[in-house]
Amino acid sequence: MPHWNPHNSQMKLPHELSLNPMFAREVEDAIPRFRLRDQGMLPDTAYQIIHDELILDGNARQNLATFVTTWMEPAADRLYAESFDKNMIDKDEYPQTAAIEERCIHVLADLWHSPHPDSTMGVSTTGSSEACMLAGLALKRRWQNSRKKQGKSIDHPNIVFSSAVQVVWEKFANYWDVEARYVNITPDHPYMDPEGVLAAVDENTIAVVPILGVTYTGLYEPIDAIAKALDNLQARTGLDIPMHIDAASGGFVAPFLQPDLVWDFQLPRVKSINVSGHKYGLVYPGLGWVVWREAEDLPEDLIFRVSYLGGNMPTFALNFSRPGAQVLLQYYNFLRLGKDGYYKVQKTCQSVAQFLSAEIDKMGPFELFTDGSDIPVFAWRLKDGYTSKWNLYNLSRLLRTYGWQVPAYPMPPNMENVTIMRVVVRNGFSMDLAHLFLMNLNQAVKYLDSLDGPMPHETKKDNGFHH
């Protein structure tokens, strides 16, 4: 693993950890921080050392930067504790866990209008990033197989997405030798539009990847319009370019809050969809899903059949052993909430997001970029000319003194001169907490406005948040 510079500051700490004398045994007053000691220690001692360090972590409920679920109810916690030892890959030992995974895939396929939800293919993953990688691999192999049948070159595949795409797609293109073609967003078009797509695609395009919930802003990209543009392109030229939908955030929101929105397998051009179970799927970290429209959309030659622990097991994954507990928690949510429960949770989040965005829009310094009408995420910028004394990076740092983690960051290329702040409203961030956040936000702005001179210069690299 690479050593990131911010973490190298650890090496400046004393190379021994001190022990509380209440927990230390004789001659056990310090232990090495960066080396494995010769002897072990009492379990309570090891626990206390780590427990004390974790006090310095942030409060997850005040983290308005992350999309990841940080709270589940006690019954889910109990199920988690009972199943954290299950290995998802070992389907022979844990056949019922494997059966529940399969049920979840069929639930999602039905939710997203697969024409054959009971027979299509899908897999659980460690998160949406792995799901995107698998979907991208399937698209590349599908394109290669088609080109080979036509006797054409497979040397220069490309993939098309917005400049606001999540970094996993840049990784996919880099790792698997696919040219990344970006449709740049602009102030007038803050998402990938059909015209930009048509200008970028050609016969070597393995797929177009619209985003259902851009991480920068929370916006849905116009998936139906992009599909229609590609339909027209095929009618004119014969080019049949598939779509994959990155629904990491929106895949568990749109079916409940915007049920009439056409974005999923209702569009025949959409061949696969990924989603994060640990975002608005409401499961603890470590779960993603990818589902294909129909079984034939996942090339058979990508599936390995492995003899493992007495069973012959088909597998399509980048990881092998991984926890099964999150899959069980996803099924728990499906049973516990149903469609009505998911609607209520997501609607509450959206109501809080829209309340907060409206209140922030009323404040003098800010103008909204988005208001939380798509996924419960909104962003704002500092009004041009409002002040030369402070910027959004200063505000983000000051909010940390109240415990709030609110990211400030530049927009993607072509709009990198625009800095925004973003709030992600998740389950557990109540209206009461929203009022407390607003109070602290107003206090922070009042303090910054009262300064006699400008805050010391900081770059975005100093801010501690990375998109």
C-alpha positions in Angstrom: 0.0 0.0 0.0 1.2 3.5 -0.7 2.1 5.8 2.2 0.1 8.9 2.0 2.0 12.0 3.2 -0.6 13.2 5.7 -0.3 9.9 7.6 3.5 10.0 7.7 3.2 12.5 10.5 2.5 9.4 12.7 6.2 8.6 12.5 7.0 11.8 14.4 5.1 10.4 17.5 7.0 8.6 20.2 7.8 5.1 19.1 6.3 3.7 22.3 2.7 3.7 23.5 2.2 4.4 27.2 0.0 2.3 29.3 -2.4 3.3 32.1 -0.9 1.7 35.3 -4.4 0.3 36.1 -4.1 -2.0 33.0 -0.4 -2.6 33.0 1.2 -5.8 34.3 4.7 -5.7 36.0 7.4 -4.2 33.7 4.7 -3.4 31.2 4.8 0.4 31.1 5.2 1.0 27.4 4.9 -1.0 24.2 6.3 -0.4 20.7 4.0 1.6 18.3 5.4 0.4 15.0 6.8 -3.0 15.9 5.3 -6.3 17.0 6.3 -6.9 20.6 7.7 -10.2 21.8 5.0 -10.9 24.4 1.3 -10.5 24.3 -0.9 -8.6 26.8 -4.2 -8.9 28.6 -7.3 -8.5 26.3 -8.6 -5.6 28.4 -5.2 -3.8 28.0 -5.2 -4.2 24.2 -8.8 -3.0 24.1 -8.1 0.1 26.2 -5.2 1.2 24.1 -7.2 1.2 20.9 -10.4 2.5 22.6 -8.5 5.5 23.9 -7.1 6.3 20.5 -10.5 6.1 18.8 -11.7 8.9 21.1 -9.9 11.2 18.6 -12.0 10.1 15.7 -14.8 12.3 14.6 -18.5 11.9 15.6 -20.1 10.0 12.7 -23.5 11.6 13.2 -21.9 15.0 12.6 -20.1 13.9 9.5 -22.0 15.6 6.7 -19.4 14.7 4.1 -19.9 11.0 3.8 -22.6 9.1 2.0 -22.0 6.0 4.1 -24.5 4.7 6.6 -23.3 5.3 10.2 -26.4 4.2 12.1 -28.6 1.2 12.2 -31.2 0.2 14.7 -30.4 -2.2 17.6 -32.0 -5.3 16.0 -29.8 -4.8 13.0 -26.8 -4.4 15.3 -27.7 -7.7 17.0 -28.0 -9.5 13.6 -24.6 -8.0 12.6 -23.0 -9.3 15.8 -24.4 -12.8 15.1 -23.1 -13.0 11.6 -19.9 -11.0 11.3 -17.9 -14.3 11.0 -19.7 -15.5 7.8 -17.6 -15.7 4.7 -19.6 -14.7 1.6 -17.4 -16.7 -0.7 -18.0 -19.9 1.2 -21.4 -20.7 -0.2 -21.0 -24.4 0.6 -20.7 -23.8 4.4 -23.2 -20.9 4.4 -25.8 -21.9 1.8 -28.6 -19.9 3.5 -26.5 -16.7 3.4 -25.8 -17.4 -0.3 -29.6 -17.9 -0.8 -30.3 -14.6 0.8 -27.7 -12.9 -1.4 -29.6 -14.3 -4.4 -32.9 -13.0 -3.1 -31.5 -9.5 -2.7 -30.3 -9.6 -6.3 -33.8 -10.5 -7.5 -35.4 -7.8 -5.3 -33.1 -5.2 -6.9 -33.7 -6.5 -10.4 -37.4 -6.2 -9.9 -37.1 -2.8 -8.3 -35.2 -1.6 -11.3 -37.6 -3.2 -13.9 -35.5 -6.0 -15.3 -37.5 -7.9 -17.9 -36.6 -11.1 -16.2 -35.9 -10.3 -12.5 -36.1 -14.0 -11.4 -33.4 -15.2 -13.8 -31.0 -12.3 -14.4 -27.5 -12.1 -13.0 -26.1 -10.0 -10.2 -23.5 -10.1 -7.4 -22.9 -8.4 -4.1 -19.5 -6.6 -3.7 -17.5 -4.8 -1.1 -18.9 -1.5 -2.3 -20.0 0.3 -5.5 -16.3 0.7 -6.6 -15.9 -3.1 -7.0 -19.4 -3.2 -8.6 -18.4 -0.5 -11.1 -15.2 -2.4 -11.9 -17.1 -5.6 -12.6 -19.7 -3.8 -14.7 -16.9 -2.2 -16.7 -15.2 -5.5 -17.3 -18.4 -7.0 -18.5 -18.9 -4.1 -20.9 -15.4 -4.3 -22.2 -15.6 -8.1 -22.8 -19.0 -7.7 -24.4 -17.5 -5.1 -26.8 -14.5 -7.3 -27.5 -16.6 -10.4 -28.3 -18.8 -8.4 -30.6 -15.8 -6.9 -32.4 -14.1 -10.2 -32.8 -17.2 -11.7 -34.4 -17.1 -8.8 -36.9 -13.4 -9.3 -37.6 -12.6 -5.9 -36.3 -9.8 -4.5 -34.1 -10.2 -4.6 -30.3 -7.1 -2.3 -29.7 -8.7 1.0 -28.7 -11.7 0.7 -26.4 -13.1 3.9 -24.8 -15.7 4.7 -22.2 -17.7 7.9 -21.9 -18.7 9.7 -18.7 -19.0 13.1 -17.1 -16.1 15.1 -15.9 -17.9 14.9 -12.5 -17.7 11.2 -12.4 -16.6 9.4 -9.3 -12.9 8.5 -9.3 -13.6 4.7 -9.5 -14.3 5.1 -13.3 -11.0 6.9 -13.8 -9.4 3.9 -12.0 -11.3 1.5 -14.2 -10.1 3.1 -17.4 -6.5 3.3 -16.1 -6.3 -0.2 -14.7 -8.0 -2.0 -17.7 -6.5 0.1 -20.6 -9.7 1.8 -21.7 -9.5 5.4 -22.9 -11.6 7.7 -20.7 -13.6 10.3 -22.6 -15.0 13.0 -20.5 -18.0 15.2 -21.2 -17.1 18.4 -19.4 -19.8 19.9 -17.2 -20.4 23.7 -17.4 -22.3 26.2 -15.3 -25.1 26.0 -17.9 -24.9 22.2 -18.0 -23.8 20.9 -14.6 -24.1 17.3 -15.8 -23.4 15.2 -18.8 -25.8 16.1 -21.6 -26.8 14.2 -24.8 -25.0 16.5 -27.1 -21.7 16.0 -25.3 -22.2 12.2 -25.3 -22.8 12.2 -29.1 -19.6 14.2 -29.7 -17.6 11.7 -27.6 -18.8 8.2 -28.8 -17.6 6.1 -31.7 -17.4 2.5 -32.8 -14.9 1.8 -30.0 -17.1 3.0 -27.2 -17.8 0.1 -24.8 -20.4 2.1 -22.9 -21.8 5.5 -21.8 -22.0 5.8 -18.0 -24.5 8.4 -16.7 -24.7 9.0 -13.0 -27.9 8.8 -10.9 -26.7 11.2 -8.2 -23.5 13.1 -9.0 -21.3 13.0 -5.9 -20.3 16.7 -6.3 -23.8 18.1 -6.4 -26.4 15.3 -5.9 -27.9 15.9 -9.3 -29.4 13.2 -11.6 -27.9 13.1 -15.1 -30.6 13.1 -17.9 -30.4 9.3 -18.5 -33.6 9.0 -20.5 -32.5 11.8 -22.8 -29.1 10.3 -23.3 -30.7 6.9 -24.1 -32.9 8.6 -26.7 -29.9 10.3 -28.3 -28.1 7.0 -28.5 -31.2 5.4 -30.0 -31.3 8.1 -32.7 -27.6 7.6 -33.3 -28.1 3.8 -33.8 -31.0 4.5 -36.2 -28.7 6.8 -38.3 -25.4 4.9 -38.2 -26.0 1.4 -36.8 -23.8 2.1 -33.8 -25.3 0.2 -30.8 -23.7 1.7 -27.7 -24.9 0.3 -24.3 -25.3 2.2 -21.1 -24.3 1.4 -17.5 -26.0 3.4 -14.8 -23.8 4.4 -11.8 -26.6 4.6 -9.3 -24.3 4.3 -6.3 -26.4 7.0 -4.5 -29.6 7.2 -6.4 -30.4 3.5 -6.9 -32.1 3.3 -3.5 -33.6 6.8 -3.7 -35.2 7.3 -7.2 -37.4 4.1 -7.0 -39.1 5.6 -3.9 -38.9 9.4 -4.2 -39.2 9.7 -8.0 -41.0 6.5 -9.1 -42.0 7.9 -12.4 -38.4 8.8 -13.4 -37.3 6.6 -16.3 -33.6 5.7 -15.7 -33.3 2.0 -15.2 -33.9 -1.3 -17.1 -37.1 0.3 -18.6 -34.6 1.6 -21.1 -33.4 -1.4 -23.2 -30.1 0.3 -23.8 -29.3 0.1 -20.0 -27.4 -3.2 -19.6 -26.2 -3.0 -16.0 -26.7 -0.9 -12.8 -24.6 -0.6 -9.7 -25.6 0.7 -6.3 -24.1 1.1 -2.8 -25.9 -0.9 -0.2 -23.9 1.1 2.4 -25.2 4.5 1.2 -28.9 5.0 0.8 -29.4 1.2 1.0 -29.0 1.9 4.7 -26.4 -0.8 5.5 -23.1 -0.4 7.4 -20.0 0.0 5.3 -18.8 -2.8 3.0 -21.6 -3.5 0.6 -22.3 -2.8 -3.1 -24.4 -4.5 -5.8 -24.3 -4.8 -9.5 -27.2 -6.2 -11.5 -27.4 -7.0 -15.2 -30.5 -6.4 -17.3 -30.6 -10.0 -18.5 -28.3 -13.0 -17.8 -26.8 -12.8 -21.3 -25.6 -9.3 -20.6 -22.9 -10.8 -18.4 -20.5 -12.6 -20.7 -20.2 -16.2 -19.6 -16.4 -16.3 -20.1 -16.0 -13.9 -17.1 -17.5 -16.3 -14.7 -15.1 -18.6 -12.9 -16.1 -22.0 -11.5 -14.0 -22.8 -8.5 -13.8 -26.0 -6.5 -13.7 -24.8 -3.0 -14.3 -26.5 0.3 -16.3 -29.4 -1.2 -18.4 -27.4 -3.6 -18.2 -26.2 -7.2 -18.8 -22.5 -7.0 -19.4 -19.9 -9.8 -17.8 -16.6 -9.0 -17.4 -13.2 -10.6 -15.6 -10.8 -8.3 -12.4 -9.0 -7.7 -12.3 -10.1 -4.0 -12.5 -13.7 -2.8 -13.1 -14.0 1.0 -15.3 -11.1 2.3 -17.8 -10.6 5.0 -21.4 -11.9 4.5 -23.0 -9.9 7.4 -23.7 -6.8 5.3 -25.6 -8.9 2.8 -27.8 -10.2 5.6 -28.3 -6.6 6.8 -29.5 -5.6 3.3 -32.1 -8.3 3.4 -33.0 -7.2 6.9 -33.7 -3.7 5.6 -35.8 -5.2 2.7 -37.9 -7.1 5.2 -38.0 -4.4 7.9 -38.8 -1.4 5.6 -40.5 -2.6 2.5 -41.2 0.0 -0.2 -43.2 2.2 2.2 -40.4 2.2 4.8 -37.7 3.1 2.3 -40.0 5.9 1.0 -40.4 7.3 4.6 -36.7 7.2 5.4 -35.6 8.8 2.1 -38.4 11.3 2.2 -37.4 12.4 5.7 -33.8 12.8 4.5 -35.0 14.8 1.5 -37.2 17.0 3.7 -34.3 17.8 5.9 -32.0 18.5 2.9 -34.6 20.9 1.4 -35.2 22.7 4.7 -31.5 23.2 5.2 -30.8 24.3 1.6 -33.6 26.8 1.8 -32.3 28.3 5.1 -28.8 28.5 3.8 -30.0 30.2 0.6 -31.5 32.9 2.8 -28.2 33.6 4.4 -26.3 36.6 2.9 -23.0 35.0 1.9 -24.3 32.0 -0.1 -26.1 31.0 -3.2 -27.4 27.4 -3.8 -25.9 25.2 -6.4 -28.4 22.4 -5.8 -31.2 22.0 -3.3 -31.6 18.3 -2.5 -34.5 17.7 -4.9 -32.8 14.6 -6.4 -30.9 12.7 -3.8 -30.9 14.3 -0.3 -27.7 16.1 -1.1 -27.2 19.8 -1.8 -24.4 22.2 -2.4 -23.8 26.0 -2.3 -21.1 28.5 -3.2 -19.9 31.8 -1.8 -21.5 34.7 -3.7 -19.0 36.5 -6.0 -17.7 39.6 -4.3 -19.2 38.9 -0.9 -15.9 39.0 1.0 -12.2 38.9 0.6 -11.6 38.0 4.3 -12.6 34.3 4.1 -13.5 31.5 1.8 -15.4 28.2 2.0 -12.2 26.3 3.1 -12.0 28.6 6.1 -15.6 28.0 6.9 -15.2 24.2 6.6 -12.3 24.3 9.1 -14.2 26.5 11.5 -17.2 24.2 11.4 -14.9 21.4 12.6 -14.5 23.2 15.9 -18.2 22.5 16.5 -17.7 18.9 15.5 -19.3 19.2 12.0 -17.5 17.8 9.0 -18.6 19.7 5.9 -16.4 19.5 2.8 -15.4 22.4 0.6 -13.9 21.5 -2.8 -13.4 22.8 -6.3 -15.7 21.6 -9.1 -14.3 19.3 -11.9 -12.1 20.6 -14.8 -13.7 23.5 -16.8 -15.3 24.6 -13.6 -12.4 24.2 -11.2 -12.5 27.9 -10.3 -15.8 27.3 -8.6 -15.6 26.1 -5.0 -18.7 24.6 -3.3 -19.7 23.2 0.0 -21.8 20.1 0.2 -24.1 18.5 2.8 -25.2 14.8 2.6 -28.3 14.1 4.6 -28.4 10.5 5.8 -30.7 8.5 7.9 -30.2 9.6 11.5 -29.6 13.3 10.7 -32.8 14.6 12.1 -34.5 18.0 11.8 -33.3 18.7 15.4 -29.7 18.2 14.3 -30.3 20.3 11.2 -31.4 23.2 13.4 -28.3 22.8 15.6 -26.1 22.7 12.5 -27.7 25.9 11.2 -27.1 27.6 14.5 -23.4 26.7 14.4 -23.2 27.7 10.7 -24.6 31.1 11.5 -22.1 31.4 14.4 -19.2 30.5 12.2 -20.2 33.0 9.5 -20.7 35.7 12.1 -17.2 35.1 13.4 -15.6 35.1 10.0 -17.4 38.3 9.0 -16.2 40.0 12.1 -12.5 39.5 11.3 -10.5 42.7 10.7 -8.4 41.2 8.0 -8.3 38.1 5.7 -7.7 34.6 7.1 -4.3 33.2 6.4 -4.1 31.7 2.9 -5.0 28.1 2.6 -5.1 25.8 -0.4 -7.7 23.1 -1.0 -5.1 20.6 -0.1 -5.0 21.9 3.4 -8.7 21.2 3.9 -8.5 17.5 4.6 -11.4 16.6 2.4 -10.9 14.8 -1.0 -13.6 14.2 -3.5 
